[in-house]
Amino acid sequence: MMSSELKVVLQKVAEEDFETEETKIEQELQRYKSLILEIAKAKKWDIPVWVEGSELKDLKKYEKDLNLLERSNLIKGQMKYTDRNAYRQYELTKKGLELAKKLLKEA
């Protein structure tokens, strides 16, 4: 009996978390749209991950958004390296390209 009560309590918390995340996505929809269109325009969009002697602020600004878009299979990213830095290069997937075309028509 206690296990089922625990499950109900934990499921309620999970539902609340889901509702919070859903609200955040709705509020940030324009930012996601802008990122998709920016990547579409650039074809391959780079964001520094590590640069020798520099503090990177852009990465923290975009990291969560890019992760969500990548998990949604709208973009794909891969690490690239040079002698003094590392960056993540993003491009749209087929699904992302189709969505970008629709978003451009919407504007």
Biopython code that builds the backbone (N, CA, C, O; Angstrom):
import numpy as np
from Bio.PDB.StructureBuilder import StructureBuilder

atoms = [
    (1, "MET", "N", (0.811, -1.191, 0.000)),
    (1, "MET", "CA", (0.000, 0.000, 0.000)),
    (1, "MET", "C", (0.859, 1.261, 0.000)),
    (1, "MET", "O", (0.567, 2.213, -0.724)),
    (2, "MET", "N", (1.906, 1.270, 0.803)),
    (2, "MET", "CA", (2.763, 2.446, 0.908)),
    (2, "MET", "C", (3.434, 2.751, -0.428)),
    (2, "MET", "O", (3.621, 3.917, -0.775)),
    (3, "SER", "N", (3.799, 1.704, -1.184)),
    (3, "SER", "CA", (4.443, 1.904, -2.479)),
    (3, "SER", "C", (3.514, 2.633, -3.441)),
    (3, "SER", "O", (3.953, 3.527, -4.164)),
    (4, "SER", "N", (2.257, 2.269, -3.458)),
    (4, "SER", "CA", (1.318, 2.922, -4.372)),
    (4, "SER", "C", (1.089, 4.378, -3.954)),
    (4, "SER", "O", (0.905, 5.245, -4.809)),
    (5, "GLU", "N", (1.100, 4.648, -2.657)),
    (5, "GLU", "CA", (0.948, 6.027, -2.183)),
    (5, "GLU", "C", (2.163, 6.858, -2.589)),
    (5, "GLU", "O", (2.024, 8.004, -3.015)),
    (6, "LEU", "N", (3.344, 6.278, -2.456)),
    (6, "LEU", "CA", (4.568, 6.949, -2.875)),
    (6, "LEU", "C", (4.526, 7.242, -4.370)),
    (6, "LEU", "O", (4.892, 8.336, -4.800)),
    (7, "LYS", "N", (4.089, 6.286, -5.149)),
    (7, "LYS", "CA", (3.996, 6.450, -6.603)),
    (7, "LYS", "C", (3.071, 7.612, -6.950)),
    (7, "LYS", "O", (3.399, 8.418, -7.820)),
    (8, "VAL", "N", (1.927, 7.711, -6.289)),
    (8, "VAL", "CA", (0.966, 8.783, -6.546)),
    (8, "VAL", "C", (1.586, 10.143, -6.227)),
    (8, "VAL", "O", (1.437, 11.094, -6.994)),
    (9, "VAL", "N", (2.277, 10.229, -5.103)),
    (9, "VAL", "CA", (2.911, 11.494, -4.701)),
    (9, "VAL", "C", (3.979, 11.907, -5.718)),
    (9, "VAL", "O", (4.045, 13.070, -6.115)),
    (10, "LEU", "N", (4.808, 10.958, -6.132)),
    (10, "LEU", "CA", (5.871, 11.255, -7.090)),
    (10, "LEU", "C", (5.310, 11.599, -8.472)),
    (10, "LEU", "O", (5.849, 12.466, -9.159)),
    (11, "GLN", "N", (4.255, 10.938, -8.873)),
    (11, "GLN", "CA", (3.628, 11.250, -10.161)),
    (11, "GLN", "C", (3.045, 12.664, -10.155)),
    (11, "GLN", "O", (3.082, 13.352, -11.175)),
    (12, "LYS", "N", (2.517, 13.094, -9.032)),
    (12, "LYS", "CA", (1.969, 14.444, -8.924)),
    (12, "LYS", "C", (3.085, 15.475, -9.118)),
    (12, "LYS", "O", (2.899, 16.476, -9.809)),
    (13, "VAL", "N", (4.232, 15.224, -8.510)),
    (13, "VAL", "CA", (5.380, 16.121, -8.669)),
    (13, "VAL", "C", (5.829, 16.138, -10.136)),
    (13, "VAL", "O", (6.121, 17.202, -10.682)),
    (14, "ALA", "N", (5.883, 14.982, -10.764)),
    (14, "ALA", "CA", (6.281, 14.892, -12.165)),
    (14, "ALA", "C", (5.309, 15.671, -13.057)),
    (14, "ALA", "O", (5.737, 16.344, -13.995)),
    (15, "GLU", "N", (4.026, 15.584, -12.776)),
    (15, "GLU", "CA", (3.015, 16.322, -13.537)),
    (15, "GLU", "C", (3.195, 17.827, -13.361)),
    (15, "GLU", "O", (3.062, 18.584, -14.322)),
    (16, "GLU", "N", (3.494, 18.260, -12.143)),
    (16, "GLU", "CA", (3.736, 19.681, -11.896)),
    (16, "GLU", "C", (4.971, 20.164, -12.648)),
    (16, "GLU", "O", (4.963, 21.250, -13.226)),
    (17, "ASP", "N", (6.033, 19.357, -12.642)),
    (17, "ASP", "CA", (7.247, 19.692, -13.382)),
    (17, "ASP", "C", (6.955, 19.805, -14.874)),
    (17, "ASP", "O", (7.441, 20.716, -15.544)),
    (18, "PHE", "N", (6.162, 18.878, -15.385)),
    (18, "PHE", "CA", (5.794, 18.891, -16.799)),
    (18, "PHE", "C", (5.042, 20.173, -17.149)),
    (18, "PHE", "O", (5.337, 20.807, -18.163)),
    (19, "GLU", "N", (4.091, 20.551, -16.332)),
    (19, "GLU", "CA", (3.317, 21.769, -16.574)),
    (19, "GLU", "C", (4.215, 23.002, -16.560)),
    (19, "GLU", "O", (4.035, 23.909, -17.372)),
    (20, "THR", "N", (5.173, 23.039, -15.649)),
    (20, "THR", "CA", (6.116, 24.157, -15.571)),
    (20, "THR", "C", (6.959, 24.238, -16.839)),
    (20, "THR", "O", (7.120, 25.318, -17.408)),
    (21, "GLU", "N", (7.496, 23.108, -17.285)),
    (21, "GLU", "CA", (8.304, 23.070, -18.496)),
    (21, "GLU", "C", (7.486, 23.455, -19.724)),
    (21, "GLU", "O", (7.974, 24.164, -20.604)),
    (22, "GLU", "N", (6.264, 22.996, -19.779)),
    (22, "GLU", "CA", (5.380, 23.313, -20.902)),
    (22, "GLU", "C", (5.130, 24.820, -20.970)),
    (22, "GLU", "O", (5.129, 25.401, -22.056)),
    (23, "THR", "N", (4.920, 25.446, -19.828)),
    (23, "THR", "CA", (4.713, 26.894, -19.759)),
    (23, "THR", "C", (5.960, 27.634, -20.221)),
    (23, "THR", "O", (5.862, 28.611, -20.962)),
    (24, "LYS", "N", (7.138, 27.174, -19.787)),
    (24, "LYS", "CA", (8.401, 27.806, -20.198)),
    (24, "LYS", "C", (8.568, 27.741, -21.711)),
    (24, "LYS", "O", (8.992, 28.715, -22.334)),
    (25, "ILE", "N", (8.240, 26.606, -22.297)),
    (25, "ILE", "CA", (8.368, 26.444, -23.745)),
    (25, "ILE", "C", (7.447, 27.426, -24.466)),
    (25, "ILE", "O", (7.855, 28.059, -25.440)),
    (26, "GLU", "N", (6.233, 27.554, -24.003)),
    (26, "GLU", "CA", (5.295, 28.492, -24.616)),
    (26, "GLU", "C", (5.815, 29.927, -24.526)),
    (26, "GLU", "O", (5.692, 30.694, -25.480)),
    (27, "GLN", "N", (6.392, 30.287, -23.385)),
    (27, "GLN", "CA", (6.897, 31.640, -23.186)),
    (27, "GLN", "C", (8.133, 31.923, -24.034)),
    (27, "GLN", "O", (8.360, 33.064, -24.437)),
    (28, "GLU", "N", (8.926, 30.901, -24.305)),
    (28, "GLU", "CA", (10.178, 31.069, -25.046)),
    (28, "GLU", "C", (10.077, 30.647, -26.508)),
    (28, "GLU", "O", (11.104, 30.515, -27.173)),
    (29, "LEU", "N", (8.894, 30.435, -27.016)),
    (29, "LEU", "CA", (8.695, 29.948, -28.369)),
    (29, "LEU", "C", (9.373, 30.828, -29.423)),
    (29, "LEU", "O", (9.951, 30.315, -30.381)),
    (30, "GLN", "N", (9.304, 32.130, -29.249)),
    (30, "GLN", "CA", (9.913, 33.045, -30.210)),
    (30, "GLN", "C", (11.429, 32.853, -30.252)),
    (30, "GLN", "O", (12.035, 32.934, -31.320)),
    (31, "ARG", "N", (12.039, 32.601, -29.100)),
    (31, "ARG", "CA", (13.490, 32.392, -29.055)),
    (31, "ARG", "C", (13.868, 31.109, -29.787)),
    (31, "ARG", "O", (14.866, 31.083, -30.508)),
    (32, "TYR", "N", (13.086, 30.047, -29.615)),
    (32, "TYR", "CA", (13.356, 28.790, -30.325)),
    (32, "TYR", "C", (13.210, 29.001, -31.836)),
    (32, "TYR", "O", (14.022, 28.515, -32.624)),
    (33, "LYS", "N", (12.185, 29.718, -32.215)),
    (33, "LYS", "CA", (11.958, 30.014, -33.629)),
    (33, "LYS", "C", (13.146, 30.791, -34.199)),
    (33, "LYS", "O", (13.627, 30.477, -35.288)),
    (34, "SER", "N", (13.616, 31.795, -33.472)),
    (34, "SER", "CA", (14.756, 32.593, -33.925)),
    (34, "SER", "C", (16.011, 31.749, -34.096)),
    (34, "SER", "O", (16.752, 31.918, -35.064)),
    (35, "LEU", "N", (16.245, 30.846, -33.161)),
    (35, "LEU", "CA", (17.419, 29.968, -33.263)),
    (35, "LEU", "C", (17.335, 29.069, -34.490)),
    (35, "LEU", "O", (18.317, 28.915, -35.216)),
    (36, "ILE", "N", (16.177, 28.480, -34.724)),
    (36, "ILE", "CA", (15.998, 27.610, -35.888)),
    (36, "ILE", "C", (16.248, 28.390, -37.174)),
    (36, "ILE", "O", (16.937, 27.906, -38.072)),
    (37, "LEU", "N", (15.698, 29.580, -37.263)),
    (37, "LEU", "CA", (15.870, 30.391, -38.475)),
    (37, "LEU", "C", (17.307, 30.873, -38.632)),
    (37, "LEU", "O", (17.808, 30.965, -39.753)),
    (38, "GLU", "N", (17.970, 31.179, -37.534)),
    (38, "GLU", "CA", (19.372, 31.599, -37.592)),
    (38, "GLU", "C", (20.258, 30.454, -38.078)),
    (38, "GLU", "O", (21.157, 30.665, -38.893)),
    (39, "ILE", "N", (20.009, 29.255, -37.585)),
    (39, "ILE", "CA", (20.778, 28.085, -38.026)),
    (39, "ILE", "C", (20.481, 27.790, -39.489)),
    (39, "ILE", "O", (21.385, 27.434, -40.245)),
    (40, "ALA", "N", (19.219, 27.935, -39.898)),
    (40, "ALA", "CA", (18.848, 27.717, -41.302)),
    (40, "ALA", "C", (19.582, 28.702, -42.203)),
    (40, "ALA", "O", (20.077, 28.321, -43.264)),
    (41, "LYS", "N", (19.654, 29.938, -41.798)),
    (41, "LYS", "CA", (20.315, 30.978, -42.590)),
    (41, "LYS", "C", (21.816, 30.706, -42.708)),
    (41, "LYS", "O", (22.400, 30.866, -43.780)),
    (42, "ALA", "N", (22.433, 30.297, -41.601)),
    (42, "ALA", "CA", (23.879, 30.075, -41.587)),
    (42, "ALA", "C", (24.281, 28.736, -42.213)),
    (42, "ALA", "O", (25.446, 28.552, -42.567)),
    (43, "LYS", "N", (23.358, 27.822, -42.349)),
    (43, "LYS", "CA", (23.588, 26.441, -42.805)),
    (43, "LYS", "C", (24.336, 25.634, -41.737)),
    (43, "LYS", "O", (23.877, 24.563, -41.340)),
    (44, "LYS", "N", (25.472, 26.134, -41.275)),
    (44, "LYS", "CA", (26.224, 25.518, -40.172)),
    (44, "LYS", "C", (26.526, 26.636, -39.187)),
    (44, "LYS", "O", (27.228, 27.595, -39.506)),
    (45, "TRP", "N", (25.991, 26.498, -38.004)),
    (45, "TRP", "CA", (26.074, 27.542, -36.983)),
    (45, "TRP", "C", (26.988, 27.071, -35.867)),
    (45, "TRP", "O", (26.781, 25.995, -35.306)),
    (46, "ASP", "N", (27.997, 27.867, -35.541)),
    (46, "ASP", "CA", (28.989, 27.483, -34.546)),
    (46, "ASP", "C", (28.827, 28.276, -33.263)),
    (46, "ASP", "O", (28.529, 29.470, -33.285)),
    (47, "ILE", "N", (29.029, 27.590, -32.139)),
    (47, "ILE", "CA", (29.043, 28.260, -30.843)),
    (47, "ILE", "C", (30.273, 27.763, -30.080)),
    (47, "ILE", "O", (30.465, 26.557, -29.921)),
    (48, "PRO", "N", (31.102, 28.699, -29.609)),
    (48, "PRO", "CA", (32.308, 28.292, -28.884)),
    (48, "PRO", "C", (31.960, 27.567, -27.585)),
    (48, "PRO", "O", (31.042, 27.964, -26.867)),
    (49, "VAL", "N", (32.693, 26.520, -27.300)),
    (49, "VAL", "CA", (32.534, 25.766, -26.068)),
    (49, "VAL", "C", (33.704, 26.084, -25.139)),
    (49, "VAL", "O", (33.538, 26.220, -23.927)),
    (50, "TRP", "N", (34.880, 26.198, -25.733)),
    (50, "TRP", "CA", (36.085, 26.512, -24.971)),
    (50, "TRP", "C", (37.023, 27.300, -25.867)),
    (50, "TRP", "O", (37.325, 26.878, -26.983)),
    (51, "VAL", "N", (37.486, 28.448, -25.377)),
    (51, "VAL", "CA", (38.455, 29.266, -26.095)),
    (51, "VAL", "C", (39.559, 29.603, -25.111)),
    (51, "VAL", "O", (39.301, 30.130, -24.029)),
    (52, "GLU", "N", (40.778, 29.300, -25.488)),
    (52, "GLU", "CA", (41.918, 29.528, -24.593)),
    (52, "GLU", "C", (41.969, 30.980, -24.134)),
    (52, "GLU", "O", (42.013, 31.902, -24.949)),
    (53, "GLY", "N", (41.964, 31.166, -22.834)),
    (53, "GLY", "CA", (42.093, 32.496, -22.259)),
    (53, "GLY", "C", (40.825, 33.330, -22.235)),
    (53, "GLY", "O", (40.887, 34.524, -21.944)),
    (54, "SER", "N", (39.695, 32.746, -22.529)),
    (54, "SER", "CA", (38.444, 33.509, -22.577)),
    (54, "SER", "C", (37.358, 32.847, -21.748)),
    (54, "SER", "O", (37.312, 31.627, -21.594)),
    (55, "GLU", "N", (36.489, 33.691, -21.224)),
    (55, "GLU", "CA", (35.304, 33.192, -20.533)),
    (55, "GLU", "C", (34.152, 33.255, -21.526)),
    (55, "GLU", "O", (33.946, 34.275, -22.184)),
    (56, "LEU", "N", (33.411, 32.172, -21.633)),
    (56, "LEU", "CA", (32.343, 32.099, -22.635)),
    (56, "LEU", "C", (30.982, 32.310, -21.995)),
    (56, "LEU", "O", (30.565, 31.543, -21.127)),
    (57, "LYS", "N", (30.297, 33.351, -22.428)),
    (57, "LYS", "CA", (28.967, 33.629, -21.897)),
    (57, "LYS", "C", (27.881, 33.135, -22.848)),
    (57, "LYS", "O", (26.793, 32.769, -22.404)),
    (58, "ASP", "N", (28.164, 33.122, -24.147)),
    (58, "ASP", "CA", (27.167, 32.695, -25.135)),
    (58, "ASP", "C", (26.720, 31.262, -24.914)),
    (58, "ASP", "O", (25.548, 30.934, -25.101)),
    (59, "LEU", "N", (27.653, 30.408, -24.517)),
    (59, "LEU", "CA", (27.317, 28.995, -24.347)),
    (59, "LEU", "C", (26.211, 28.814, -23.318)),
    (59, "LEU", "O", (25.248, 28.087, -23.561)),
    (60, "LYS", "N", (26.344, 29.463, -22.184)),
    (60, "LYS", "CA", (25.326, 29.336, -21.133)),
    (60, "LYS", "C", (23.993, 29.909, -21.607)),
    (60, "LYS", "O", (22.930, 29.405, -21.245)),
    (61, "LYS", "N", (24.054, 30.964, -22.416)),
    (61, "LYS", "CA", (22.849, 31.619, -22.911)),
    (61, "LYS", "C", (22.030, 30.682, -23.811)),
    (61, "LYS", "O", (20.800, 30.692, -23.770)),
    (62, "TYR", "N", (22.717, 29.885, -24.614)),
    (62, "TYR", "CA", (22.038, 29.050, -25.610)),
    (62, "TYR", "C", (21.960, 27.568, -25.263)),
    (62, "TYR", "O", (21.187, 26.835, -25.880)),
    (63, "GLU", "N", (22.737, 27.117, -24.299)),
    (63, "GLU", "CA", (22.905, 25.690, -24.056)),
    (63, "GLU", "C", (21.583, 24.933, -23.871)),
    (63, "GLU", "O", (21.366, 23.915, -24.528)),
    (64, "LYS", "N", (20.715, 25.404, -23.005)),
    (64, "LYS", "CA", (19.458, 24.701, -22.738)),
    (64, "LYS", "C", (18.551, 24.682, -23.970)),
    (64, "LYS", "O", (17.922, 23.668, -24.274)),
    (65, "ASP", "N", (18.493, 25.806, -24.669)),
    (65, "ASP", "CA", (17.656, 25.885, -25.873)),
    (65, "ASP", "C", (18.155, 24.935, -26.954)),
    (65, "ASP", "O", (17.365, 24.225, -27.576)),
    (66, "LEU", "N", (19.471, 24.921, -27.176)),
    (66, "LEU", "CA", (20.038, 24.044, -28.194)),
    (66, "LEU", "C", (19.855, 22.580, -27.834)),
    (66, "LEU", "O", (19.591, 21.752, -28.706)),
    (67, "ASN", "N", (19.991, 22.260, -26.567)),
    (67, "ASN", "CA", (19.766, 20.875, -26.127)),
    (67, "ASN", "C", (18.330, 20.443, -26.404)),
    (67, "ASN", "O", (18.094, 19.329, -26.871)),
    (68, "LEU", "N", (17.372, 21.322, -26.117)),
    (68, "LEU", "CA", (15.967, 20.988, -26.369)),
    (68, "LEU", "C", (15.712, 20.794, -27.866)),
    (68, "LEU", "O", (15.033, 19.846, -28.261)),
    (69, "LEU", "N", (16.249, 21.681, -28.693)),
    (69, "LEU", "CA", (16.060, 21.552, -30.140)),
    (69, "LEU", "C", (16.734, 20.291, -30.677)),
    (69, "LEU", "O", (16.226, 19.648, -31.595)),
    (70, "GLU", "N", (17.874, 19.946, -30.099)),
    (70, "GLU", "CA", (18.559, 18.729, -30.544)),
    (70, "GLU", "C", (17.792, 17.479, -30.106)),
    (70, "GLU", "O", (17.655, 16.533, -30.881)),
    (71, "ARG", "N", (17.303, 17.474, -28.891)),
    (71, "ARG", "CA", (16.499, 16.335, -28.415)),
    (71, "ARG", "C", (15.209, 16.192, -29.214)),
    (71, "ARG", "O", (14.655, 15.097, -29.313)),
    (72, "SER", "N", (14.730, 17.302, -29.785)),
    (72, "SER", "CA", (13.511, 17.288, -30.602)),
    (72, "SER", "C", (13.794, 16.873, -32.041)),
    (72, "SER", "O", (12.886, 16.826, -32.871)),
    (73, "ASN", "N", (15.052, 16.572, -32.331)),
    (73, "ASN", "CA", (15.489, 16.170, -33.665)),
    (73, "ASN", "C", (15.258, 17.263, -34.709)),
    (73, "ASN", "O", (14.983, 16.965, -35.871)),
    (74, "LEU", "N", (15.371, 18.523, -34.295)),
    (74, "LEU", "CA", (15.259, 19.639, -35.225)),
    (74, "LEU", "C", (16.637, 20.121, -35.675)),
    (74, "LEU", "O", (16.790, 20.648, -36.777)),
    (75, "ILE", "N", (17.629, 19.937, -34.818)),
    (75, "ILE", "CA", (19.007, 20.272, -35.146)),
    (75, "ILE", "C", (19.906, 19.119, -34.723)),
    (75, "ILE", "O", (19.526, 18.276, -33.910)),
    (76, "LYS", "N", (21.098, 19.101, -35.289)),
    (76, "LYS", "CA", (22.102, 18.146, -34.832)),
    (76, "LYS", "C", (23.399, 18.921, -34.644)),
    (76, "LYS", "O", (23.726, 19.824, -35.415)),
    (77, "GLY", "N", (24.118, 18.550, -33.613)),
    (77, "GLY", "CA", (25.362, 19.236, -33.315)),
    (77, "GLY", "C", (26.498, 18.249, -33.176)),
    (77, "GLY", "O", (26.302, 17.078, -32.848)),
    (78, "GLN", "N", (27.692, 18.754, -33.434)),
    (78, "GLN", "CA", (28.864, 17.930, -33.219)),
    (78, "GLN", "C", (30.016, 18.822, -32.792)),
    (78, "GLN", "O", (30.098, 19.990, -33.175)),
    (79, "MET", "N", (30.896, 18.252, -31.997)),
    (79, "MET", "CA", (32.053, 18.983, -31.495)),
    (79, "MET", "C", (33.099, 19.116, -32.589)),
    (79, "MET", "O", (33.329, 18.188, -33.365)),
    (80, "LYS", "N", (33.728, 20.283, -32.638)),
    (80, "LYS", "CA", (34.833, 20.558, -33.557)),
    (80, "LYS", "C", (35.962, 21.152, -32.717)),
    (80, "LYS", "O", (35.714, 21.810, -31.707)),
    (81, "TYR", "N", (37.194, 20.915, -33.139)),
    (81, "TYR", "CA", (38.338, 21.364, -32.364)),
    (81, "TYR", "C", (39.367, 22.053, -33.257)),
    (81, "TYR", "O", (39.552, 21.693, -34.419)),
    (82, "THR", "N", (40.033, 23.057, -32.677)),
    (82, "THR", "CA", (41.203, 23.667, -33.292)),
    (82, "THR", "C", (42.305, 23.620, -32.235)),
    (82, "THR", "O", (42.106, 23.057, -31.158)),
    (83, "ASP", "N", (43.456, 24.202, -32.531)),
    (83, "ASP", "CA", (44.567, 24.166, -31.572)),
    (83, "ASP", "C", (44.238, 24.874, -30.268)),
    (83, "ASP", "O", (44.704, 24.452, -29.209)),
    (84, "ARG", "N", (43.455, 25.929, -30.315)),
    (84, "ARG", "CA", (43.237, 26.755, -29.136)),
    (84, "ARG", "C", (41.784, 26.861, -28.681)),
    (84, "ARG", "O", (41.478, 27.603, -27.748)),
    (85, "ASN", "N", (40.903, 26.134, -29.325)),
    (85, "ASN", "CA", (39.516, 26.204, -28.891)),
    (85, "ASN", "C", (38.728, 24.970, -29.310)),
    (85, "ASN", "O", (39.193, 24.120, -30.069)),
    (86, "ALA", "N", (37.535, 24.918, -28.783)),
    (86, "ALA", "CA", (36.581, 23.872, -29.152)),
    (86, "ALA", "C", (35.233, 24.554, -29.355)),
    (86, "ALA", "O", (34.892, 25.496, -28.641)),
    (87, "TYR", "N", (34.492, 24.084, -30.307)),
    (87, "TYR", "CA", (33.176, 24.658, -30.559)),
    (87, "TYR", "C", (32.217, 23.558, -30.967)),
    (87, "TYR", "O", (32.622, 22.464, -31.361)),
    (88, "ARG", "N", (30.962, 23.870, -30.866)),
    (88, "ARG", "CA", (29.917, 22.933, -31.269)),
    (88, "ARG", "C", (29.280, 23.504, -32.521)),
    (88, "ARG", "O", (28.866, 24.663, -32.546)),
    (89, "GLN", "N", (29.204, 22.699, -33.543)),
    (89, "GLN", "CA", (28.637, 23.128, -34.812)),
    (89, "GLN", "C", (27.256, 22.503, -34.971)),
    (89, "GLN", "O", (27.090, 21.291, -34.834)),
    (90, "TYR", "N", (26.272, 23.342, -35.263)),
    (90, "TYR", "CA", (24.891, 22.889, -35.400)),
    (90, "TYR", "C", (24.412, 23.090, -36.827)),
    (90, "TYR", "O", (24.798, 24.043, -37.504)),
    (91, "GLU", "N", (23.570, 22.178, -37.263)),
    (91, "GLU", "CA", (22.856, 22.337, -38.524)),
    (91, "GLU", "C", (21.477, 21.707, -38.373)),
    (91, "GLU", "O", (21.254, 20.867, -37.501)),
    (92, "LEU", "N", (20.571, 22.123, -39.226)),
    (92, "LEU", "CA", (19.214, 21.602, -39.146)),
    (92, "LEU", "C", (19.145, 20.180, -39.685)),
    (92, "LEU", "O", (19.853, 19.822, -40.626)),
    (93, "THR", "N", (18.296, 19.393, -39.084)),
    (93, "THR", "CA", (17.994, 18.063, -39.608)),
    (93, "THR", "C", (16.968, 18.239, -40.733)),
    (93, "THR", "O", (16.518, 19.354, -40.996)),
    (94, "LYS", "N", (16.608, 17.164, -41.380)),
    (94, "LYS", "CA", (15.567, 17.229, -42.410)),
    (94, "LYS", "C", (14.267, 17.775, -41.810)),
    (94, "LYS", "O", (13.605, 18.631, -42.398)),
    (95, "LYS", "N", (13.925, 17.267, -40.642)),
    (95, "LYS", "CA", (12.723, 17.737, -39.932)),
    (95, "LYS", "C", (12.842, 19.222, -39.609)),
    (95, "LYS", "O", (11.869, 19.965, -39.736)),
    (96, "GLY", "N", (14.035, 19.661, -39.190)),
    (96, "GLY", "CA", (14.274, 21.066, -38.877)),
    (96, "GLY", "C", (14.180, 21.958, -40.106)),
    (96, "GLY", "O", (13.646, 23.065, -40.038)),
    (97, "LEU", "N", (14.702, 21.473, -41.232)),
    (97, "LEU", "CA", (14.611, 22.237, -42.484)),
    (97, "LEU", "C", (13.162, 22.449, -42.907)),
    (97, "LEU", "O", (12.773, 23.545, -43.312)),
    (98, "GLU", "N", (12.376, 21.389, -42.808)),
    (98, "GLU", "CA", (10.956, 21.496, -43.175)),
    (98, "GLU", "C", (10.238, 22.501, -42.269)),
    (98, "GLU", "O", (9.432, 23.306, -42.735)),
    (99, "LEU", "N", (10.537, 22.441, -40.992)),
    (99, "LEU", "CA", (9.924, 23.371, -40.048)),
    (99, "LEU", "C", (10.373, 24.802, -40.315)),
    (99, "LEU", "O", (9.564, 25.727, -40.242)),
    (100, "ALA", "N", (11.649, 24.996, -40.621)),
    (100, "ALA", "CA", (12.177, 26.340, -40.902)),
    (100, "ALA", "C", (11.452, 26.955, -42.099)),
    (100, "ALA", "O", (11.125, 28.142, -42.087)),
    (101, "LYS", "N", (11.202, 26.151, -43.130)),
    (101, "LYS", "CA", (10.481, 26.649, -44.310)),
    (101, "LYS", "C", (9.082, 27.114, -43.918)),
    (101, "LYS", "O", (8.621, 28.159, -44.376)),
    (102, "LYS", "N", (8.415, 26.343, -43.077)),
    (102, "LYS", "CA", (7.069, 26.720, -42.631)),
    (102, "LYS", "C", (7.119, 27.988, -41.773)),
    (102, "LYS", "O", (6.244, 28.847, -41.881)),
    (103, "LEU", "N", (8.137, 28.102, -40.926)),
    (103, "LEU", "CA", (8.267, 29.286, -40.068)),
    (103, "LEU", "C", (8.526, 30.537, -40.899)),
    (103, "LEU", "O", (8.034, 31.614, -40.566)),
    (104, "LEU", "N", (9.293, 30.403, -41.977)),
    (104, "LEU", "CA", (9.564, 31.549, -42.850)),
    (104, "LEU", "C", (8.280, 32.022, -43.552)),
    (104, "LEU", "O", (8.067, 33.222, -43.722)),
    (105, "LYS", "N", (7.451, 31.091, -43.947)),
    (105, "LYS", "CA", (6.180, 31.446, -44.595)),
    (105, "LYS", "C", (5.236, 32.136, -43.628)),
    (105, "LYS", "O", (4.432, 32.986, -44.013)),
    (106, "GLU", "N", (5.352, 31.750, -42.353)),
    (106, "GLU", "CA", (4.494, 32.297, -41.299)),
    (106, "GLU", "C", (4.811, 33.770, -41.029)),
    (106, "GLU", "O", (3.931, 34.542, -40.646)),
    (107, "ALA", "N", (6.070, 34.150, -41.233)),
    (107, "ALA", "CA", (6.513, 35.510, -40.869)),
    (107, "ALA", "C", (5.989, 36.571, -41.804)),
    (107, "ALA", "O", (6.279, 37.753, -41.621)),
]
sb = StructureBuilder()
sb.init_structure("model")
sb.init_model(0)
sb.init_chain("A")
sb.init_seg("    ")
for serial, (resi, resn, name, xyz) in enumerate(atoms, 1):
    if name == "N":
        sb.init_residue(resn, " ", resi, " ")
    sb.init_atom(name, np.array(xyz, "f"), 0.0, 1.0, " ", f" {name:<3s}", serial, name[0])
structure = sb.get_structure()
